[in-house]
Amino acid sequence: QVQLVESGGGLVQPGGSLRLSCSASGRIFSIYIMGWYRQAPGKERELVARITGGSNTNYADSVKGRFTISRDNAKNTVYLQMNNLKPEDTAVYFCKASRPGSLYDGDYWGQGTQVTVSS
């Protein structure tokens, strides 16, 4: 199992930046596929960005060119750098971990961190 703790959310003006962090417990963090998801009020949770153990990444179209996901396996941490934030980025952001392929044993979620983009 792995436990996830997100941090770094807050209130920011449009055009501003935030960096979210997700710290994971466990000794084999490097194999996990890590993802950032978000859920706005009244909407379904959606994928924002994902990074594999080999650091391959993919992004939602709405954040391409503005957000960057990265990982530091030595620190068991995944980051989401968010630039040029827009009001529509307002949501609770969640970190998810899952093992790849035949190692899959379920999805692990953090508790979420609120991001509010408003002037």
N, C-alpha and C positions, 0 to 999 in steps of 0.2 A: 504494500500500500504506500501511498504518498499523500502527504498533507501539504496544502498550498495556502500561502498567505499573500494577498495583494496589498500594495501600498502605492502612494503617489497621486491619488486622485485629489480633486479639489475644484475650486471655482477659478475660471480663467476667462479673460476677455476674448472675443473673436479675433483670430489672427495670432493668438498666443500659443504657447507650447506647454506640454506636460510630459513627464516621463513616468510611466507606470512600471512597477517592479512586482515580480511574483517569485517568492522564495519557496523552495520545495524541500521537504524532508526526504530521506532515503539515500541509499548509497549508489544507485545506478541511474541517477537523473539523466545522464548523457544519452540514454537510449530512448527516452520518452519523446513523443511528439507533443509539443507544447503549443497551445493556442490561446489567443485572446478573443473573447466574445463580448458582446454588449447587448443590453436590453433596455430599451427606452420604455417609458410608461405607455401601456396599452399596446405594445408591440411584442413580437416574438424575439427570442434571443437569436442573434445572428453572429456568424463568424466575421471577425475583423481581420485577423492575420494568424498564420500558423507557421511553425518552424519545426523541421524534423531533426533527428539526432545528427544528421549530416549537414545541418544548417541550410537545407533547401527551404525556401519560403514561398508563401503565396498570400495574396491580399484580396480583400473585397474591393470591387471596382471603386467604391465610394471613398476609399482611403488611399488608393495608389498614388504615390508621389508625395504624400503628406505624412504617412505613418511608416515607421520602420520597426520590425521585430528583430530581436537579437537574443543570444543566450550566452551565458558564461557558465560553462559546466563546472569549473573549479569552485564557483560560488553557489551552485545549484539554483541559479536565478535566470529568469527570462524577463526581458524588458520590452516595453512598447514606447518608443519615442513618437510623440504626437506633435506635429507642427501644423501651423496654419489652421488652427482649430476653428470649427464652425458651430453655430448653435445646434445644428442637426447631429453633431457628435455627442450631444448631451445624453448620458445613459449611465447605467451601472455596468462597469466593466468587470468581466470575470476571466479568470485564468483556468485553463483546463489542461490536464495531463492524461495521456493515454499511451500504452505500449503499442508498438507497431505489429501488424500481421498476426502471426500465430501466438505471439506473446500477450495479445490483448486480454485484459482481465477486467475491463470496465473503464469508465471515465471518472476522473477525479477532478473535483471543482473546488475553487476557493470560495470565499464568502462574498467577494465582490468589493469594488471600490467605486464611489460615485464621482463622475466627471460632469461638471456643469459648465457650459460655455455660454456666457451671457455678459452683456454690457451693463 
